Amino acid sequence: MAQLRVSSAVIRIILLFVLLPFSSITAAQALDLADWSALEREARGETVYFNAWGGEPRINSYLNWVADILEQRFDINLQHVKVADISEAVSKIVAERQSSNDADGSIDLMWINGENFAALKENNLLFGPWAEEQPNFKLVNADRFPEMREDFTVPTVGFESPWTRSQLVFYHDSRWLAEPPQTIDAILDWSRSNPGEFTYPRPPAFLGTTFLKQAVLELSSKDPALFAPVTDNEFQRVTTALWDYLDALHPTLLRAGRYFPNSAAELRRLMGDGEISLALAFNPNEALLSIRTGELPDSVRTYVLQGGTIGNVSFLAIPYNAQHKAAAIITANFLLSIEAQARASDPNHMGSTTVISIEDLDVGARRQFDSVSSDLASASPEELSRKLQEPHPSWTPALERAWIRRYSAR
């Protein structure tokens, strides 16, 4: 659940739009969100082109189920437009804006977060606010969980609807590593004693970049500068310890740091083949799901670092020029329903982490989440409660560019 990134080059293109006189369409101008029955009537017969990562069969299968339900209950045709990278969708929106296509966009709904959202919102390329008008928005209890209204420190102000939670976790093969390292510094010490047993994906792969952010948060003691727009001076000051750390870590990695996997899937393969004994993921259920499919041995266990790990929420957004806004909102509201969230959380289906506040549900509703049971391969709820806030989105491309300059030629 982590392929939600866009290249810094695309972001720079988007940022050119600050020079263009343009204002986004607001919900008040386009739709009466207070009349939900009228919205459902308007949505009937519409097609929702939902741009979302297509690289995970479990997610694709789940969205096929969603499409069947939407057609049966709401006469909405959901088309999952599978993208390899969300930058494909962002580029479409930019191109349509450049050609003054402000009403007949090709995207109705998109899976998005982080720097993608920040750039589109800043440049008025999203429709809204609408998200908090959904009947099911109350289920996330945003007053108790403020991250439902904040995307990488950027307030969503109703322009995004929560969909799933994600959190960085580490997993290890307990046959070879009984007591895994509990901090970023401890990973270095352990890797020095066990050379070749750990690696991480090459940035700008999302998981690799997340490892950099986790490391810089720990090594800087969560420096406040990380939660504000990056500047050259602060970047140099805050990341000095990170580069010292990576300079020491890389020679101890798989193949002496001369090779980095390209994705979480490749990292799982390395673990499954016994080449490494410590790895990381951004889905807390990844090890459990991979054991069930035979990708990983049943001796694999998941854990969260002692001081917590980066966690965030994946959101859904509607482009400013979407043709079928009513149907997109009905779709997002269904994806927030107890029924849809419970199925998504089921390891037999999508295996994601729900955004619903389960503690606030009645006994009957909670029972729908019973399939999400404790498993030896999964981190405990107590561990997963140790979350760290994402840095400001501007740090993501800055860290990626610096890593590539420093290490890509090695």
N, C-alpha and C positions, 0 to 999 in steps of 0.2 A: 504494500500500500504506500509505496514511497516514490513513485515515478512522477512527481509533480514539480518539475523544475523547468526553467526556461533559460536559454543561454544569455549571458550578459550582453552579447551583441544585440539580441532581440530587444532586451530592455532598453538599450541605448537608442534603438530605433523608435521605440514607443515614447521615450522621453522627449523626442523631438516635437511631440504633439503639444507640449506646453506652449509652443510658439503659435499654435493654431487657435483662432477664436472659436471655441466649441463648448457647448454645455450639454451634459447628458440628459436624457429623457428621464423624468421622475415618475414614480409610481402614481402619484396624484394626477399627473397629466394624462396617463395612459389607461390606468385600470382602477376600478373601485374595489380595493382590497377589503373593504368593510362588508361587502356583500358576497360572502363566499359561495352561496348558491348560484348567484349570477356568474361568478368566475368559473365554476364548474360547467355551467351551461355553455359559456363562451369557449371553454377548452375542448368540448366534445367535437370529435372529428379532426382535431389538429394533430400534426406530427411534431414530435420533439426530437430534434437532432442533438443528442447528448454526446459531447466530445469528452472522452475519458480514456485513460491509458488502457491499451488492449493487450498488454503483455502477460497477464495472469489469467489462466483458464478459469480459476475459481471465481474471479470477479466477473468475467464474461458470462459464465453460466448463471451466476446470481442475477445479473442484469437481464438475461433472457427471461428468468422467472418474473422479475419486476415488469417487463414488457407485457407478459401474458396477463398479469393482474390489472395493469393500467388499461389494457384493451377491453377486458371483461367488465370492469367496473366504471370506467370513465370515458370509454370510447376514444382513448388517446393512443396514438401509434408511436411508441418509443423506439427510436433508431440509435443504437450504440455506435457512434462513429469512433472506431478504435484508432488511437494515435499512439505513436511510439514515444513521443515527447509532447508535453502540453504546449511547447513553443509552436507546434504546427497550428494549433487553434489560435494562439495569440497572433501569429503572423497573418492568419485569415482576417481577424478583426482589424488589424492595422491596415491591411490591403483594402478592405471594404471601406474603412474611414477615408483612406487616401482617394478612393474613387467616389466619395460622397454617397456611398450606399448606406444611408442612415435609417432605413426602414425594412429592408429585405435581406437581413443578414442570414448567413448559412448555418449559424450556430445558435441554438436556443438555450442550451444549458451546458456548463462545463465544470469539470472537477479541477479544483484550483486551490492553491494557498501560497503563502510566503511572498517571495519577490514578485511572482506573477500577479497576485492580487494587488500588491502595493503599486505596481506600475500601471495596471489598468485602472485602478481607482483614481490614482493621482491625475490621470489624463482623461477622466470622464468617459471611459469606454465601457462602463458597466451600467446596467439598469438598476434602479433602486431609489430609495430603500423599500424593501418588500419582505425580507426574511422574518422579521419579528411579528408580522401580521398573520403568519401561518398558524392555524389552530394547534398544530403539533409542536410548535416552538417551545411552548411551556414545559414540555417533557424534559428539556435539557437543563432546566433550572439554572438559567444564566446568571441569576443573582448570586447563587451559591458557587457556580463555576464560571468565573469571569472570562476564562479562555474561550467560552462560546461566543464571546463578543470581541475577541482580539485575535488577530492573525499575525504571528511573528511581531508582536508589540503594536501592530497597526490596528486601530479600532475598526471594526467591520461596519458599524453604524447601519445595519440592516441590508447591506449589499451582498452578504453571503449567508448561506444556510448551513449549519453544521451537518456533517455526514458521518464521518468516522473519527475515532481517535487513533493516534499512533504514538509509539514511544520507543526510544532506542533501548535495546536489550542486548546482552551478550549471551552466547550459548557455548557450551563446552562438552566434550566427550568425557563423561565421568570415569570411563575405563582408564584413561590416561591422565586425566586432570581432575583429581578429587576435590581440591580446594582452589577454585579459580581466583585470580587477582581481583581485588575489590575497588581499586582506584586507578586512575590513569597512570600515576607514578608506579603503582604496583605492577601494571601491565608491562612497563618497560623493564623493571627488575626481573619479572618472571620470564620475559622474552629473552633477556640476556642469558638466563640460565637454561632456556629451552629454545635455542635458535631454530628458526624455520617453522615454528608451530603456530604462528599467528600472521595475519595480514589483514588488509582492509582494501575496499575497492578504490580504484583510481579516481580522484576528483577530476571532472565535475560530476561523476556519478553521485546521485543523491546520497547514498549511504556513506560514501567516502567523505563527502563534504560534511555530513552530519558528524562523523568521527572527528574531523578537524574542529568543528564547533564545540563538541563535547570536551575535547582536550583543552581548547583555549579557555573555556569557561572554568574548568577545574584549575588549570595552571595559573590563571589570573585571579583566582578566588572570586569569580563572577564580577569582574570589573564593571562598574556602572556604564562605562563607555560602550560596552557591547550592546546595550539596549537603546542606544541613540544612533542616529545616522553616522556612518563611518567618516572619519577624516583621515588625511594622510598621516598627520602627527600621532593621532591616537592609535591608528592601525600599527604603525611602527613600534610604538611603545608597548601596546598590549600583546602583540604577537611575537615579540623577541623570545619569550620563554617557549612558545609553541615551536618555532623553528629549531631552537636548541634541542627540544625534546624529540622532534622528528629526525633530526640529524643523528641522534643517538639511537633511536628506535629502528630506523630503516635497515641498517646492516644486520639486525637480528631477525628480520622478517623472513617469510618464505622466499627462497631463492635469493637471499641476502638483499632483499628490497629492489632487485633489478626487474621484478615483475609484479604488477598489481592486477587483481581481477577486475573485470569491467562492470560487474553487477552483483546484486545479492544472490542471484541464482548461481552464478559461478562460484561464489563463496560457499554456498551450500554444497556444491559438487566437490569442492576441495575437502570440506569436512566429511562428506559421505565417502570419499575415496581414501580417507585416512591421512591426507597430506598435512592437515592442520588439526589442532585440538581445541582452538579457541577462535570464535568468530562473532559477528554482530549482525543484528537485523533491526528493522524499524517496525516490524509487526510483532507484538509480544507473543502471538500464537504461531510464529513461523516455524519454530522447531517442532511443536506438536503436530502441525499440519504436514510438515515434511516427513516426520516419522510415519504418519498414517499412509503417506503415498510411497513409502519405501526409499525416499531420498536420503534420509538420515537414519542411523541406528537408534534403537530404543534406549541406548545409554546416554543420549544427549539430554542435557539439562539447561534451563534458561535462568538467568538472574539479572538483577539490576545493580549497578555500582552503588557502593555504600552511601555516597553523597547525593545519589539521584542521577537521573539521566534525562536528556532532552525529550520532552513530549509536546505534541501539538495536535491540532484538530485539522482534518481535511474538510474543505467546504465546497459548496456548490454555488456558482454564480451565473447570472444571466447577462449576456452582452447587451450593450445599449441598443443595438439595432436588431435584436432577436425578433423573428417574425411571429413566434407563437409563445408570447410571454405568459398568457393565462395557463396554457398546458404545461409550461415549464414550472410554474409555481405549484400547480397541482401535483406534478411529478415529485418535486422536492419535498412537498408536505407528506406525500406517501412514503418517501424514503426515510422520513423522520418518524414514521408511525411505529408503534410497539411491534406490530406484526413484521414490518420490514426490517427493523433494527434487530429483532430477535433472530430472524433467519440469517441476517448478515453475520451475527455473532456466533452462529452455530459452526463449530469446526467441520461439520459435514457439508457446509455450504461455503460461505465466503471466509469465515474465520477471522472477522475483524473485531475491533473493540468498540462497543456502543458509545454513543454520545448521550444517551438517555440516562437520567439520574435514577437508577434502579431502586435506590433506597426510598424514593418518593412514590413508588408504585404500590398499588394494593397487592394482596397476596396472589390473586389470580393472574394479574399482569406479570408479576415477578416470575411466576411459574413458566412463562414462555421463554425465559432465559435460562432454564434449568440445564439445557444442553451444554451451557458454558460452565462446565464443572472443573473442579480442581484436578490437576494432572501433574504427575511427577515431572513432565517435560516443561511445564509452564512456570513462569514466575508467579509468586503469590500476590494476592491483592495488596498486601502490606508493602511488598517491594514496589509494586507498580504505583503506589501512592507517592513514591519519592520521585517527583518530577522537577525538572529544571526548565525555565523559560527559554524559548528560542531567542537568540540575538536578533537585533533589528535586521530586516531583510537586506539592507545594503551591505552587511558584512559577508553575505554568501558569495556574491561574485568577486568581492575583494579577496577573500580567502582562496577562492578557486584560481584566480589569476596568479596570485603570489605562489601557490603550490606548483602550478604548471611551470612558471618561470624557474622555480628553484629545483624541481625534481624531474620534470618530464623528459629531459635529455639524458638522465642518468641510467 
